Amino acid sequence: MFLVLMYVMVPMPCLFFGGSSAGLISSRDARDWADAAKFLTGFSAVGSLAIPAILHHAQLMKAEAMYLQFSSFFLLICTVLLFNKVSLENEW
């Protein structure tokens, strides 16, 4: 359940604040919101990796579960990077 929650929460700040248009608010405010979105996304991503490592260190999680979580996070990151690369290309 924790993994599903983190995978849903990690991209939310960038979805809400990262792509905001500067027409409604001034450009300085838009940059501040984009910076806040990047910080919250980074914080969530680090937390989704650090919390299983802490739980494993406290012997509340088995090593196999921790490795499974790390591999699924790596797969999610690769998928997002590939989607970003494909979406930036003009030709298919």
N, C-alpha and C positions, 0 to 999 in steps of 0.2 A: 504494500500500500504506500509505503514511504517513497519508493522509486517512482511510482505513477504520479504522486503529488509533486515531486521535484521535477519530473520531466514536463509537467504541465506548467509549473511556476517559473522555470528558468527562462523561457523566451517571452514571458508576458511583459516585463518592463520595456523591452525593445519594441514589441508589437504596439504597446500603448503610447510610448513616448518617443521612440527612436525615429519614426517616420512622420512626425507631425509637420504640418506645413507652417512656414514662417509667415503666411499671409494673415493669420488670425492674431498672432502675437509677434512681438519684435524679435529680431534675429538673435539678440543676446539671450532672451528668454528661451528661445528654441534651442540654442546651444546648451544652455543649462539643463533643460529637460533631457536632451540627448545624452549629456554627460551623466546625469543621474540614472538614466536607463542603462547605460553601459556599466556603471558601478553596481547597480542592483542585479544585473545579469551575471556579472563576474562573481559577485558575492554568492548568488544562488548556485552557480556552477561549482565554485570551490566548496561550498557547503555540501553539495551532493556527492563530492568525492571525499571530503574530510570526515563527514559523519559516519559512513561505514568503516573507515579506517580507525576512527576512535572507538566505535563499537567493537571492532575486532580486537583492538588493543586491550579493551576492558574485558575481553573474553565473553562478550554478549552476542557475538556474531561469529559464525564459522568462517574460516579462510575461503572456502569454496564459494560461499554466498558473497563475500567481499569481492572476489575475483570476477564473479558473474556480474556484479553491479558495475565494476570498472569496465568490463568488456562491453556491456550494454551502453554505458555512457560514451565510450570510444566510438561505438557504432553510430550513436546518435550524432556525435560531433562530425563524423565523416559524412553522414547523410546531409547535415546542414551545410557543410562546406561545399559538397558537390552540388547541392541545389543552388547555392549562392553563385557558384561558378557558371552553371548552366543558365541561370537567370540573367547574368551579366552579358552573355553572348547574344549578339543580334541575330546571327544565323544559326539554324539548326542543322 
